Structure formats: C-alpha cells, structure tokens
Amino acid sequence: MINAPLAFINELLGQPPNASEHGFQVDHILEFSHWFMGALFVGWSAFFVFVLVRFRRGRHPVADHHGVKSGISTHLEFSVVLIEAVLLIGFAIPLWAKRVNQFPDTKDAILVHAVGQQFNWTFHLPGPDGQFGRRDIDLVSNSNPLGLDPNDPAGKDDLVVLNNLHVPVDRPIIIELSSKDVIHNFALPHMRIAQDAIPGSLIPMWFRPLKTGTYEIVCGQLCGLGHYSMKGSLQVDSAQDYQAWLKEQTELSGTTQTAPPSTAPAPGTTASPAAPKNEPPAASPSPGG
C-alpha cells in the first residue's frame, strides 16, 4: 500500500490508485524520477538565468574565447549520470526482472488465457478439471472465437468470456497473452502492469490484486481505427463472490461445476507460465498497427 503523500503525487501525475501488491514499487520509482526531474529543471533554469546575467554583453562586450575554467559543470553532469544509473540499474531493471522471471507457483495462482483481436478481449479459463482444452485455428468461427476443439474432453468445461474478467482478491493472477490479428497491449493501470499481445506467441504476465472492485482494461498499443473502443473490465471479487461468478458462468455455458477451477498441473506433469503446454490460439503473422 502507498502512503498519503505518494498517493497525492500520483494523483497529480494522473495515476489511478494502486490496487496491486507490487504497484507501490512502481509508484516509488515514478515519484523519485519526477522529483529528480523537477530538481534538474529548477537547477538548470537557475543556471541558465545566471549565465544570461553573468555573461551579458554589457559586462563582457568582447567574447572570452578561453571559456569556463572551473570543473563544477563536469561534476554536476557526472552526478546526474550517476543518479540516473542508480535508478536504472538499482531499481528499474531488478523490478522488471522480477516481473518477467519470478512467477508464482501455478498451484497457487489463477491461470487465464487472454486473446486480443480488433477490438475486444476474449478470456479463456479452465473448468473444474483445471485443464485448458485444445485450440485449433481451423475451428475458429463467430460462435467459437478461440477455436476450441469440441472433441477434446479437457475443453468440455472451459469458460470463455468477452471483455469482462473476474479474479479473486489476494491471489496471484497469471495471464497468458496472445493475439488473433495485430499487436495489442493488455494494460491494467490500477495494477501497474502491461504486456504486449503478439500474434503467434503466448506471453505471460502476473500480478496480485489487493483490493476488490472494478478496474479498467485498456489496449496500450495503437491497433487500428477502433483502438479507442478496445476496453474491458477486471472485476476483483472476494473468494465467495468469485466462486459465485464461476458457478454462474458454468451454468450459462451448460456445464456442471463439481469443484472450483484450479491451475495445478495434472498428476505426473509439470507446468510453467513461461512455457505453457497449450498451443497458442489462432493467429496470423500480420504486423502490429
């Protein structure tokens, strides 16, 4: 959680309130970076005014071609580079590495496939068996947007929802992203996380929500004329409300809920978010727009 002064600064910067476990680290980096840029602005502006007054024509009618002999400017520039290096190497890169390399155990996490297309998000969740059904590009249709194989027993209880994803609070959420057409970007501003969805690839991202509520999902990549309308919602529920939503979706899909969905791998197998065993959804090699 972030403190009151930091929350005020983020509000001034246009940042929505943080709702994720790791978000305060992102907020602190943003806060320090803006204070640092503000100090640089004031310092260099004061130096600029000093130079205008100190070397005005009335005081120096003839130019001095020897220039400044003091080394203070060199020391100031070195200090700026040093602080920027500390921000990048000491904070930004370790935080980024933790987000892309240190994924939570899939046994404890909620695993979701998110597929972008012009101009909506389709979410694919495993059913009570905890296994995703097979997808085939040749099976994609208006009634089967992900190309789920109807003959695969593992996919009989899968859930497919459009633009509205529910997740439980205080649980790791792993979202594996892909795209059916161009490059999209799955961005959750309140969760301080975003990741590109690329055709032909299955790219994981993760976060842990700390607050219940409804949060906006946006596409952070210009993806066509309807890019402005490519929005969705993330509903963070309590554990009870999440189970109720799963039951409702299961009933709507015509399957029977016998146990809450789990992302644990089947006995005798292993699973990794960085190398999912499921095939990526239908995709074309067209470049992002």
C-alpha positions, 0 to 999 in steps of 0.5 A: 500500500502507498502512503498519503503523500505518494498517493497525492503525487500520483494523483497529480501525475494522473495515476489511478490508485494502486490496487496491486501488491507490487504497484507501490514499487512502481509508484516509488520509482515514478515519484523519485524520477519526477522529483529528480526531474523537477530538481534538474529543471529548477537547477538548470533554469537557475543556471541558465538565468545566471549565465544570461546575467553573468555573461551579458554583453554589457559586462563582457562586450568582447567574447572570452574565447578561453571559456569556463575554467572551473570543473563544477559543470563536469561534476554536476553532469557526472552526478546526474549520470550517476543518479540516473544509473542508480535508478536504472540499474538499482531499481528499474531493471531488478523490478522488471526482472522480477516481473518477467522471471519470478512467477508464482507457483501455478498451484497457487495462482489463477491461470487465464488465457487472454486473446486480443483481436480488433477490438475486444478481449476474449478470456479463456479459463479452465473448468473444474478439471483445471485443464485448458482444452485444445485450440485449433485455428481451423475451428475458429468461427463467430460462435467459437472465437478461440477455436476450441476443439469440441472433441477434446474432453479437457475443453468440455468445461472451459469458460470463455468470456468477452471483455469482462474478467473476474479474479479473486482478491489476494491471489496471484493472477497469471495471464497468458497473452496472445493475439488473433490479428495485430499487436495489442497491449493488455494494460491494467493501470490500477495494477501497474502492469502491461504486456504486449499481445503478439500474434503467434506467441503466448506471453505471460504476465502476473500480478496480485490484486489487493483490493476488490472492485472494478478496474479498467482494461485498456489496449496500450498499443495503437491497433487500428481505427477502433483502438479507442473502443478496445476496453474491458473490465477486471472485476476483483471479487472476494473468494465467495463472490468469485466462486459465485461468478464461476458457478454462474458462468458454468451454468450459462455455458451448460456445464456442471461445476463439481469443484472450483477451477484450479491451475495445478498441473495434472498428476505426473506433469509439470507446468510453467507460465513461461512455457505453457503446454497449450498451443497458442490460439489462432493467429496470423503473422500480420504486423502490429498497427 
